[in-house]
Amino acid sequence: MDLLNKFDAVTICASTLISETDREFCKKEQDLYSDAVEGFYQIASLWMDMRTHQKSARLPEERDECWKQKYLVSRWWDEIYLRDMMNHIFSIHHKFISIIVTYLNSTYFLSLDSAILAGELLPEQPLPDYENDEVDWSAYPPFILKYDDIIKQILKQFDGRTFEEQAIYELLDGCHKAVWDRRAHSAKFEQKKNIVKILYGACRYGYYNGYEQWHVERDMKYVLKGLARFETDALGTYPNGINSLISDTVRLWYDLWEFEDCLKFDRIRLFKNGRMDIRFTSEEYARQFVDEYFGTMD
């Protein structure tokens, strides 16, 4: 796939790949996250010490759980469990990664997966002693993730590309995968003069959430985003109508979409057999789009 090979793998310092605005966002989020994690670790440690002391000081005639009722259990809250606190701390780790990833995805039009990053960056979650509700801190020392570690782990996936280059790479890769049948080793599209036809698997027509409407398949949304970039030469800028076609929430009532304000394409038609036709304003534009966004089979 020649169109993806233009990004040479080079070693680039992580600090050069995010803007000052990105750094400010990450630093502010880091401060909030670190403060919360450090605080909850301190609370968890203090709570475990309190429980241990209270339990060891119980009177011989007290029943097994009566020592909790003296000073630890309150009418204002349920019994506090250390395991719940540790689960919350690790949920904070996950949320921090998710917030950074969501910001980068939104800013650079990427599709990073926070769950995959969490698996690569976070240590094993402590398994508390459920009978005594304790944690062996020597085996699970307090852990605080740094946003720079998240950025570095993300950059490992980019093979030297910048965030902007990765966004284009993902778009081109998504377009390519959407229109080539790897099993059959054949194209799912054809160009006839100024019309590019996606022959199957582009859309569906039927009942969705109780309404009869059209639905554009997820893979095909890469093609529509590519079409928008082809028209505007910008990521995330969508001609009126394209934003509706790629939306996961907008109901699609029509099979014909016309784009009077666009210079390079002017019509998209959906068919019940799954076909989608994109009509360009010239055969040259149609050929250029296919060459740049569909490429050739690997």
C-alpha positions as CSV (number, residue, x, y, z in Angstrom):
1,M,0.0,0.0,0.0
2,D,2.2,2.8,-1.3
3,L,0.1,5.7,0.0
4,L,1.0,4.7,3.6
5,N,4.7,4.3,3.0
6,K,5.4,8.0,2.7
7,F,5.7,8.3,6.5
8,D,9.3,7.3,7.3
9,A,10.0,6.0,10.7
10,V,12.2,8.5,12.5
11,T,13.1,9.0,16.1
12,I,11.5,12.2,17.4
13,C,11.6,13.6,21.0
14,A,8.3,13.3,22.7
15,S,8.3,16.9,23.8
16,T,8.3,18.1,20.2
17,L,5.2,16.2,19.3
18,I,2.7,18.0,21.5
19,S,1.9,21.7,21.5
20,E,2.2,24.1,24.4
21,T,-1.6,24.0,24.7
22,D,-1.4,20.2,24.9
23,R,1.2,20.4,27.7
24,E,-0.9,22.9,29.7
25,F,-3.9,20.6,29.5
26,C,-1.9,17.6,30.5
27,K,-0.2,19.4,33.4
28,K,-3.4,20.6,34.8
29,E,-5.0,17.2,34.6
30,Q,-1.8,15.7,36.1
31,D,-2.1,17.9,39.1
32,L,-5.7,17.0,39.7
33,Y,-5.1,13.3,39.2
34,S,-2.0,13.2,41.4
35,D,-3.7,15.1,44.2
36,A,-6.6,12.6,44.2
37,V,-4.4,9.5,44.0
38,E,-2.0,10.6,46.7
39,G,-4.9,11.6,48.9
40,F,-6.8,8.3,48.6
41,Y,-3.6,6.3,49.2
42,Q,-3.1,8.3,52.4
43,I,-6.7,7.7,53.4
44,A,-6.4,4.0,52.6
45,S,-3.2,3.6,54.6
46,L,-4.7,5.6,57.5
47,W,-7.9,3.6,57.4
48,M,-6.1,0.3,57.5
49,D,-4.0,1.4,60.4
50,M,-7.2,2.5,62.3
51,R,-8.9,-0.8,61.6
52,T,-5.8,-2.8,62.7
53,H,-5.6,-0.8,65.9
54,Q,-9.3,-1.0,66.7
55,K,-9.4,-4.7,66.0
56,S,-6.3,-5.5,68.2
57,A,-7.8,-3.5,71.1
58,R,-11.1,-5.3,71.2
59,L,-12.2,-6.8,74.5
60,P,-12.2,-10.6,74.9
61,E,-16.0,-10.7,75.5
62,E,-16.8,-8.8,72.3
63,R,-18.2,-10.6,69.4
64,D,-16.2,-10.9,66.2
65,E,-17.5,-7.8,64.5
66,C,-18.5,-5.6,67.5
67,W,-15.2,-3.7,67.5
68,K,-16.2,-2.1,64.2
69,Q,-19.4,-0.8,65.7
70,K,-17.7,1.2,68.4
71,Y,-16.1,4.0,66.4
72,L,-15.6,2.9,62.7
73,V,-19.2,2.5,61.6
74,S,-21.4,5.6,61.5
75,R,-25.0,6.3,60.9
76,W,-23.9,8.8,58.2
77,W,-22.2,6.2,56.0
78,D,-22.1,2.5,55.4
79,E,-19.1,0.4,56.4
80,I,-16.0,1.5,54.6
81,Y,-14.0,-1.3,52.9
82,L,-10.4,-0.9,51.9
83,R,-11.0,-3.0,48.8
84,D,-13.5,-0.5,47.6
85,M,-11.0,2.3,48.2
86,M,-8.4,0.5,46.2
87,N,-10.9,-0.2,43.4
88,H,-11.6,3.6,43.3
89,I,-7.9,4.4,43.2
90,F,-7.4,2.2,40.2
91,S,-10.5,3.7,38.5
92,I,-8.8,7.0,38.9
93,H,-5.8,5.7,37.0
94,H,-8.0,4.5,34.2
95,K,-10.0,7.8,34.1
96,F,-6.7,9.8,33.9
97,I,-5.6,7.8,30.9
98,S,-9.1,8.1,29.3
99,I,-9.1,11.9,29.8
100,I,-5.7,12.3,28.1
101,V,-6.6,10.0,25.3
102,T,-10.0,11.6,24.7
103,Y,-8.3,15.0,24.5
104,L,-5.7,13.8,22.0
105,N,-8.3,11.9,19.9
106,S,-10.5,15.1,19.8
107,T,-7.5,17.4,19.1
108,Y,-5.8,15.4,16.5
109,F,-8.7,13.3,15.1
110,L,-7.2,10.0,16.3
111,S,-8.7,6.7,17.4
112,L,-6.5,5.8,20.3
113,D,-7.8,3.1,22.7
114,S,-7.4,4.0,26.4
115,A,-8.1,0.4,27.5
116,I,-5.1,-0.9,25.6
117,L,-2.9,1.9,27.0
118,A,-4.1,1.1,30.5
119,G,-3.1,-2.5,30.1
120,E,0.4,-1.4,29.0
121,L,0.9,1.3,31.6
122,L,-0.7,0.3,34.9
123,P,0.7,-2.2,37.4
124,E,-1.3,-5.2,38.6
125,Q,-4.2,-4.1,40.8
126,P,-3.7,-5.2,44.5
127,L,-5.8,-8.1,45.7
128,P,-6.9,-7.3,49.2
129,D,-7.3,-9.9,51.9
130,Y,-11.1,-10.1,51.9
131,E,-11.3,-11.7,55.3
132,N,-9.3,-9.0,57.0
133,D,-9.8,-6.3,54.4
134,E,-6.1,-5.5,54.2
135,V,-3.5,-4.8,51.5
136,D,0.2,-5.8,51.6
137,W,1.7,-2.4,50.8
138,S,5.2,-3.9,50.4
139,A,3.9,-5.9,47.4
140,Y,1.8,-3.1,46.0
141,P,3.6,0.2,46.6
142,P,1.6,3.4,45.8
143,F,1.7,4.2,42.1
144,I,1.1,7.5,40.3
145,L,1.1,7.6,36.5
146,K,2.8,10.5,34.7
147,Y,1.2,12.0,31.6
148,D,4.5,12.0,29.8
149,D,4.6,8.2,30.2
150,I,1.2,8.1,28.4
151,I,2.5,10.2,25.6
152,K,5.6,8.1,25.2
153,Q,3.6,4.9,25.1
154,I,1.3,6.4,22.5
155,L,4.3,7.5,20.4
156,K,5.6,3.9,20.3
157,Q,2.5,3.1,18.2
158,F,3.3,5.8,15.7
159,D,6.6,4.5,14.2
160,G,8.1,8.0,14.3
161,R,5.0,9.9,13.0
162,T,3.8,13.1,14.6
163,F,0.3,13.3,15.9
164,E,-0.8,15.2,12.8
165,E,0.8,12.6,10.5
166,Q,-0.7,9.7,12.5
167,A,-4.2,11.2,12.1
168,I,-3.7,11.2,8.3
169,Y,-2.2,7.7,8.4
170,E,-5.2,6.4,10.4
171,L,-7.6,8.0,7.9
172,L,-5.8,6.6,4.9
173,D,-5.5,3.2,6.5
174,G,-9.2,3.2,7.4
175,C,-10.2,4.2,3.8
176,H,-8.0,1.5,2.4
177,K,-9.4,-1.3,4.7
178,A,-13.0,-0.2,3.9
179,V,-12.7,-0.7,0.2
180,W,-10.5,-3.7,-0.2
181,D,-11.6,-7.3,0.4
182,R,-8.5,-8.9,1.9
183,R,-10.0,-12.4,1.8
184,A,-11.0,-12.3,-1.8
185,H,-7.9,-10.1,-2.6
186,S,-10.2,-7.8,-4.7
187,A,-11.6,-4.3,-4.7
188,K,-15.0,-3.5,-3.2
189,F,-15.2,-0.4,-5.5
190,E,-15.0,0.7,-9.1
191,Q,-14.6,4.0,-10.8
192,K,-16.6,4.8,-13.9
193,K,-15.8,8.2,-15.3
194,N,-16.7,10.7,-12.6
195,I,-18.5,8.2,-10.3
196,V,-16.8,6.0,-7.7
197,K,-19.0,3.1,-6.6
198,I,-18.6,1.3,-3.4
199,L,-20.1,-2.0,-4.6
200,Y,-21.3,-3.5,-1.3
201,G,-21.1,-3.2,2.5
202,A,-21.4,0.6,2.5
203,C,-24.8,1.0,4.0
204,R,-28.0,-0.6,5.2
205,Y,-31.7,0.3,5.2
206,G,-34.1,-0.9,7.8
207,Y,-35.5,-0.3,11.3
208,Y,-33.1,1.2,13.8
209,N,-34.3,2.2,17.3
210,G,-37.9,1.9,16.1
211,Y,-37.5,4.0,12.9
212,E,-37.1,3.0,9.3
213,Q,-34.0,4.7,8.1
214,W,-30.6,4.5,6.4
215,H,-27.4,3.5,8.2
216,V,-23.8,4.0,7.0
217,E,-21.5,1.2,8.0
218,R,-18.7,2.1,10.4
219,D,-15.8,1.3,8.0
220,M,-17.4,3.5,5.3
221,K,-17.3,6.5,7.6
222,Y,-13.6,6.6,7.0
223,V,-14.3,7.0,3.3
224,L,-16.7,9.9,4.0
225,K,-14.1,11.5,6.3
226,G,-11.5,11.1,3.6
227,L,-13.9,12.6,1.1
228,A,-14.3,15.6,3.4
229,R,-10.6,16.0,3.7
230,F,-10.2,15.7,-0.1
231,E,-12.7,18.5,-0.5
232,T,-11.5,20.8,2.3
233,D,-7.8,19.8,2.7
234,A,-8.4,19.7,6.5
235,L,-9.2,17.1,9.1
236,G,-12.4,17.4,11.0
237,T,-13.9,19.9,8.7
238,Y,-17.1,18.4,7.1
239,P,-19.2,19.8,4.3
240,N,-22.9,20.2,5.3
241,G,-24.4,16.7,5.0
242,I,-21.2,14.7,5.5
243,N,-21.4,15.4,9.2
244,S,-24.9,13.8,9.3
245,L,-23.7,10.7,7.3
246,I,-20.9,10.0,9.7
247,S,-22.8,10.7,12.8
248,D,-23.8,7.9,15.2
249,T,-26.9,9.7,16.4
250,V,-28.4,11.5,13.4
251,R,-31.2,9.6,11.7
252,L,-30.8,9.3,8.0
253,W,-34.1,9.5,6.1
254,Y,-32.8,10.0,2.6
255,D,-30.9,7.9,0.0
256,L,-29.7,11.0,-2.0
257,W,-27.4,13.6,-0.6
258,E,-26.4,16.6,-2.7
259,F,-23.5,19.0,-2.0
260,E,-24.1,22.2,-3.9
261,D,-21.3,24.0,-2.1
262,C,-18.6,21.5,-2.8
263,L,-16.1,21.9,-5.7
264,K,-14.8,18.3,-6.0
265,F,-17.9,16.1,-5.5
266,D,-21.6,16.9,-5.6
267,R,-23.7,13.8,-4.8
268,I,-23.8,10.7,-2.7
269,R,-26.5,8.0,-3.3
270,L,-27.3,5.1,-1.0
271,F,-28.8,1.8,-2.3
272,K,-30.6,-0.9,-0.4
273,N,-28.3,-3.6,-1.6
274,G,-25.4,-1.8,0.3
275,R,-24.0,0.1,-2.6
276,M,-22.9,3.7,-2.3
277,D,-22.2,6.0,-5.3
278,I,-20.1,9.1,-5.0
279,R,-20.3,11.5,-7.9
280,F,-17.4,13.9,-8.4
281,T,-17.6,17.1,-10.5
282,S,-14.9,15.7,-12.9
283,E,-13.4,12.4,-13.8
284,E,-10.0,13.8,-12.8
285,Y,-11.2,14.4,-9.3
286,A,-12.7,10.9,-9.1
287,R,-9.4,9.4,-10.2
288,Q,-7.4,11.5,-7.8
289,F,-9.5,10.5,-4.8
290,V,-9.2,6.8,-5.6
291,D,-5.4,7.1,-6.0
292,E,-4.9,9.1,-2.8
293,Y,-7.4,7.4,-0.5
294,F,-8.0,3.9,-1.8
295,G,-4.5,3.1,-3.1
296,T,-3.7,-0.4,-4.2
297,M,-4.1,-3.9,-2.7
298,D,-1.3,-4.8,-0.3
